[in-house]
């Protein structure tokens, strides 16, 4: 896999995964809408952290699999 293609895949996959997990965090925040303000701040911070963490992990795993499958071909 060429470097430019790898970077393009990384950006596209990470953006989709980030949007997915950000949507999940947003839904969780909507469920917690009746919670006090301090809990909302903590939940939103935690949700954004989870969004970044899981998007990096899923993107890394996806790119490892696609790189291995192309190397095997």
C-alpha positions in Angstrom: 0.0 0.0 0.0 1.4 3.4 -1.0 1.8 6.0 1.7 -0.8 8.4 0.2 -3.3 5.6 -0.1 -2.7 4.6 3.5 -3.1 8.2 4.7 -6.3 8.6 2.7 -7.7 5.4 4.2 -6.7 6.5 7.7 -8.4 9.8 7.4 -11.6 8.4 5.9 -12.0 5.5 8.3 -11.1 7.6 11.4 -13.5 10.3 10.5 -16.4 7.8 10.0 -15.5 6.0 13.2 -15.2 9.2 15.1 -18.6 10.4 13.9 -20.1 7.0 14.9 -18.8 7.1 18.5 -19.5 10.8 18.8 -23.1 10.0 17.9 -23.2 7.4 20.6 -21.9 9.9 23.1 -24.5 12.4 22.0 -27.3 9.9 22.5 -25.9 9.1 26.0 -25.9 12.8 26.8 -29.5 13.2 25.6 -30.4 10.4 28.0 -28.7 12.2 30.8 -30.3 15.5 30.0 -32.1 15.6 33.3 -28.9 15.1 35.3 -27.3 18.0 37.2 -24.8 20.3 35.3 -21.7 18.8 36.9 -22.7 15.3 35.8 -23.3 16.6 32.2 -19.8 18.1 32.0 -18.3 14.9 33.3 -20.3 12.8 30.9 -19.5 14.9 27.9 -15.8 14.9 28.7 -15.8 11.2 29.2 -17.8 10.7 26.0 -15.3 12.7 24.0 -12.4 10.8 25.5 -14.1 7.5 24.6 -14.8 8.8 21.1 -11.1 9.6 20.5 -9.8 6.5 22.1 -12.1 4.0 20.3 -11.8 5.7 17.0 -8.1 5.4 17.1 -8.2 1.7 18.1 -10.8 0.8 15.5 -9.0 2.7 12.8 -5.7 1.1 13.7 -7.2 -2.4 13.7 -8.9 -1.8 10.3 -5.7 -0.5 8.7 -3.7 -3.4 10.1 -6.2 -5.9 8.6 -6.4 -4.1 5.2 -2.6 -3.8 5.0 -2.1 -7.6 5.8 -4.8 -8.6 3.3 -3.2 -6.6 0.6 0.3 -7.9 1.4 -1.1 -11.5 1.2 -2.5 -10.9 -2.3 
